[in-house]
Amino acid sequence: MLQVESSINEQVQVGRLLTDHFRCPDDFVDFVVHDNLTADSGYFQFGPGVTCYGQCASGDTAASVTDSLHDALQQVSISGSSVHLPFDPVQVVNNLRHERYAGNHASSRTANKTSSLVRMLYYLARPLLPVAVRKHLQRRYLRDWSKIPFPNWPVDRTVENILEQLLMLSMKSKNVTRIPFIWFWPDGISSCTAVTHDVETADGFDFCTQLMDLNDSFGIKSSFQIVPEERYAVPLARLDAMRERGFEINIHDLNHDGNLLANRDEFLRRACEINLYAKEFGARGFRSAVLYRNIDWYDALDFSYDMSVPNVAHLDPQRGGCCTVFPFFNGKMLELPVTMSQDYSLYHILNDYSIGVWKEQISLIREKHGLMQMIVHPDYNIDPAARRVYAELLSYLSDLRAQGETWIALPGEVAAWWRLRSGLRLVKQGASWRIQGEGQEKARIAYARIVNGKLAYEFEATL
């Protein structure tokens, strides 16, 4: 009886994984997960180039992503209207979103301990190091970035590839040619963009006004993440003035010393202080320093959303990445992944003063209709050369918006929409569908179809 209940629960969870992302009707999805999953987790594939990490019943999992990987898609079967899977997609997607594939081996844990020591020494010396010295040390530390095989650089879309493959299997099992769902962004806009600024120094804080002027010249509002302690004085009147101009204020760590996540007890102590600053500053969003993260601990933070998890972290001190270009829920908190490279990484690690990498990332994210979230620091854009690159990016984004290709929104607006969308549902009305729930007037019905073996989307009016 317990085994039957467990199987039913797995079916519900896998179905919910799809309906949570696509907001499609429940009766279009029916999955059965194999009971005899391997005891240990490892790497395998779900179709060519789609890397998974978890337990799999159909073949051996690999200890390294560079090993020859078993393709679980070959063992998927359809019986009646049910799709039978040799792995649990909920486990695999959570392993990717939460970066549980990273640092799971003894050698990685040893390296992480070494990195923690190096990080502590670096942050002790950091106030005395000019940018020229810091970027030299960081380039040396990150010199192997281009050899990292997974996640995929410059944008990893593995989670989307898994979800799309599951939806296509559902369509085949139900023998349907199209599935209705609630489009990802308001008013049927193709993608979403959020521009954010982490303010690290007093000079950067003083430069915020000029950066807002530059943003306003392109009609683009953004969020500023403020360090509450030690780095610079934070007059509340200045924060109010920034909000009055239409910009957003969020919390950036506690004091930016790199030790927020040193251990659980220290994190909990600091989280209490951070939550107090959130109330004082009127902030609903959070980002940790240097994108150091452990989102399994974030239930202690009292925020609507977090922005600390990169999509792919080859150029960050903490490697990994959540492998998705869409927001996702982490308990009560919504995660808005950082899906584009930071300006500091481009300028000082890659020595690239152009928007070439950003444009490539934008193109890849737009193919999946995802969220383009970037971090541009006021501190580094005081330099005119960097500021010219940022202005070129703003111009490019402004053109995309003018063409109706992206919705440029504050992170708080993105989070509010994603929460609103999560409460919407499709209901049948005669031979057609309609959206029901708060905010339905901003939502659009789209249809997923299989075209040349891939998922394609069309809006109701074009069919």
N, C-alpha and C positions, 0 to 999 in steps of 0.2 A: 504493500500500500504506500509506504514511504517513497519507494522508487518511482511509482506512478505519479505521486504528487510532485516529486522533484522534476520529472520530465515535463509535466504540465507547466510548472513554474518557469522552466527554461524556455519553453515555447512562448510563454507570455513575455518574458524578458527580451528574447530575440525580436519578437514582433514589435515590442515597444521601442527597441533601438531604432528600427526603421521609421515607425510612426512619429517618434520624437523629432527625428531629423527632417523628414519629408512632410509631416502632418497630413498623411494620406489616411484613408479609412482603414479601420482595424481588420475588416474582413478580406482585405487584399493580401494579407501576409499570414503565412502558416509554416512554421519551421519546426523541425524535430532535430535535436542535438544528440549525437551518439553517446551512449552511456559510458563506454569504456575508453575514456580519455587517458592519455599517458600521464604517469605520475609527475613527471618533470616537465617544466616549460622549456621551450626552445623556439628556434626560428623555422618557419616553413613558408610556403607561398599559397596564395589564393588566386591563381592565374599568373601568367608571366609578369614578372616585375612588381607584383603586389606582395610585399614582405609582411608577414605576420609574426607575432611572438605570443606563445601560449601553449596550451596542451592540444594534442591532435591524436585522433584514434586511427587514422588511416595510414600512417607511416611515421618513421623516426623523425624527431625534431633535431635540429642542428644546434650545437653550442655557439657557433659563430655565424654571423650573417654572410660571411664570405664563403662558407661551405656550400656544397651542392644541396639545394633546398628541395624537399619534397613538395609537390604541387597538390594541395588538398582539393582543388577544384575538380581534379580528375575522379575523385571518389564521391562527389556530390551526386545524389540521386533524387528523382522525383517519383513519388508514389501517390497516386490519386491527385489531390490538390496540395499535398504537403511536400516541402523541400527538406530532404534529410542531409544534415551536415556532419562532417567528421570532426568538427571543432565548435567551440562556443564563441560566436562573434562578439557577444557582450564582453567576455573576458579579454579577447584580443583587442578590441577597440579601446577598452579601459586601460589595458597595458600600454597602448600607444599614447593615448591622451595624457595618462599619468606618468609616462616615461618609465614604466616598470621594466622595460627591456634593458635600460641603461644601468650599468654598475651592478649586475647581478652575479658576477663571478668574483672569485677571491682576488685575482690580479687587479680587477677594477676597483674593488674595495680598498686594496692597499694603495693604489694610485690616488684614490679619493682622499685617504688620510694624508698622503704626501702633499696633495694639492691644498688641503686645509691648512697645513703648516706653512706652505709657501704663501697662501693667501693672507694668513695672519701677519707674517713678516712684511709682506708687500703693503698692507694697509697701515702698519705702524710707520713705514717709511714714506707712504704716499704723499703726505702734506709737504714733504721736502723735495719731491721729485717734479721737475718741470715736465711738460707734455712730451717734449722730445725724448727724454729718458724713458718715460712711462711707455710710450708707443714702441720704443726699441725692445723693452723687456716683454711687452705683450706680444709683439710679432714673434719673438723667439719662443715664447710659451705656446703660441698658437700655430707654430710653423707647419704642423702636420695636418692642418685643417682640410686641405684639398684631397687628402688620402682617406678621409673617413667615408666608408661605403654606405652608411645608413645613419640617420635619415637622408633623403635625397636633396642635394643642393641644386639650385638655390631655393626651391620651394618643395616641400614634401606634401603630397596629396593622397597618402596611403589610406587614411580613414575614408575619404570620399570615394576612392576606388572600391573599397570593400563594400560600402553602403550601396553604391550603384550596382555592383555585381549581385548583391543580395536582392535588390529590387528587380533586376532583370530575371533572376531565377524565380521570384514570386510571380512575375508576369507569365513566365512559361508554365509554371505549375497551375495557374488559374486559367491559362489559355486565353489571355486578354491581350489586346494590341496596345492598350494605353491605360495608364493609372492616373487618376486626378490627385493633385496635392496642392497645398497652400504654398505659394511662391515664397522664396526665402526673404525677400526685402519688400518694403512698402511700395505700393503703386506699381508693382511689376518692374521696378528698376533692376538692372542686370547684376549689379554688384554693390558693395558698400566700402567706404573709405573712412578711416579715422586717423587724424593726425594728432600726435601726442608729443609733449615736451617734458623731459625729466630735467629739473633744475638742480644742478649739483653744487654750484658755488655762489658766493655773493656777487661776483661779476656776472654770472649767468642770470641771477635774480634781477639785477639792475638792468640787464639787457632785454628782459621780457617785454617791456613796453614797445621797444623797437621791433621785436619779433611779432608782436600782435599787429603793429602797423603794417608789416610786410604781409602777414596773413590776410588782413583786412583788404589790402590792395587787390587781392584775388577773390575776395568774398568768401574766405575759408576760415571757419572757426575751429579751435583746437582746445586740447586740455593741457594744463600745466600740473605736473606732479611735484609737490613741494616737500622738501625734507624738513620735518618739524623741529629737530634739535641740532644744535652745535654748529651746523654748516654756515648759517646766516640768520639774521633776525627776520622774523616773519610778522610784520604788522598786519593785523586783521583788516585794517582799512584798505591796504593795497590789494588784498585778496578780494575784498568786496568790489573794488574798482575794476578788477579784471573780470569778475562775474558780470558786472553792469555792462561791460563791453560785449557780453555774449560768450565769453570763454569759460572754461570749466576748471575747477580746482579739485585735485585729488591728492592723496598722501603718497609720498615716495619714501618707503622704509621708515626708520625712526631717526637714525643719525648717519646713515650711509657709511658705516664702518666695516661692512662686510661680514658682520658676526650675528646678524639677525637669526640665522638658522644654525648657529654653532651647536646647539643642543636643544632638546625639547623644553627643558625647564626655562632656559634663557629666552627661548622664543615665546613661551606663554607669558613670561614677565613683561617682555617688550610688547606683546600683542595687546595687553591691557592698556599700556600707555598710548599705543597707536590708535586704539579704539576711542580713547578720550580726545586725541587730536582730531580724529575724524568728525566727532561731534562739534568740536570747537571751530573747525574750518568749514563745516558744512559739506564734507566730502563723502561721496558714495563709492568711490573707486580707489583701488590700491595697486601699487607696484613696488616690488622689492628692489633693493639696490643691485645693480649689475646683473639683474635677472637671476640672482640666486633664488632657489625655490625648492619647496617641498609641499605640494598642494594637498597632500594627505593631512597636513597639520592646519590647513587654512580655516577649518571650522571654528577656530578660536578668534578669527578676525570678523568684525562686525561691519561688513561691506556688502553692497549689492553685487559688485563685480570686482574681479582681479584682472591685472594685465601683466603678469610676471612670467608667462610661459611662452617661449619662442616656438615657432613652427619648426625650425631647424636651427641648431645652436652651434654650428661648426666654428663660428667666429666669436663665441662667448666663452668665458672661463668655465662655466658649468655646461658641459656638452649634453647632447640629447635633443629633445624637441618633441612636440605633441603630435606631429604628422597630420595636422588638420588645418584647414583654412576657414573654419566656421567656429562660432561660439559654441560652448558646451557647458552643461551644468556640472558643478562639482559640489554635490550636496546642496546647501542653501545658496551657495555663491555661483555666479555665472563667470566663466572664464572667457575672456576676450584675448585670443592668442596674438602675439606679436608676429605677424606673418612676413614682414620685410626687414631687411638688414638695417641695423642702426647706422646713423650717420658717422659716428665715431669709427665703427668697423670699416666702413668704406674709405673714409679719409685717411685713417692712421694705421690700419692693419693692411688693407689692400692697396693703399696709396692711390685711390681712384677718385678723382675729383670730377665725376660725371654722373649722370642719372642712368647710365647703361644697365647696371645691375638692377636698379629699382624698376626700370621699364620691363626688363625680362621677368622680374617677379610679378609685376602687375599683370602682365600677359598671362602667366601661368595661373594666377589666382582667378582672373576673370574667366578663364576657360571653365572653372568650376563654379563661377558665380559667388565666390566667397568674400571674405572680409580682408581688405588691405589695411593693415594697421602698421604704422611706422613710428619710430622714435627719433626725433630731431632735437638735439640739445641746444638750448640758448647759449650755453657755455662755449660750444665749439663753433657756433655761427656768428660770433663776434668777428671772426676772421672773414674779411670780404670775399675771399676765394670760395670758402665754404658757403657763404650766404648766397653767392651767385648760383651755386649748384642747387641750393634749396629753393631759390626763386624759380629756377627752371622746372623743378619738380612740381611746385605749386601751379605753374602755368600749364603743365601737362595734365595735372589732375583737374584743373578748371576746364580744360578743353573736353576731357572725358565727361564731366558733369554736363557741360553744354550740349553734348551729343546724346544725353540721356543714358550714358553707359555706367554711371556710378552715382550713388547717394553719398555725399560727403556729410558726415554727421559727427557730433560729439560722442565720445565713448558712452556717456550716460544715456544718450538717445539710442545708441545701438543696443545697449543692454535692456532698455525699456521696451524696445520693439521686440527683441528676442523673447523676453518674458511674456509680452502680450501675445505674440505668435504661438507660444507654447500652450496658451489657453484656448486657442481657436480650434474648431473642428469642422470637417466637411459632413454635411447631411444630404441625403438623397431627397430630391424634390421632383417627383415624376420621373422623367427621363434625364433630368439634369442634376447638377450639384449646386449647393450654395454654402457659403461660409457662415458659421454661427459663432457668436461670442463677442466680447468687448473688443473694439478696434477693427471689426470686420470690414468697415468702410475703406480702410487703408490696404486691406489684403486682396490678393488676386489669385484666382484659380489657374493653375497650369496643369499640363499633362506630360507625363513621362512616356516616351516611346523608344523602342529599340530600332536603331538605324545603323546598318552595317556592323552589327555586333556590339554597338555602344549605346549608352543611354543618351537620348536627346530630349530637349524640353521645348514645348510649344504652349502658347497661351490659348485660352479658350476662344478668343475672338479670331484666331488665325486658322482654326480647324474647319 
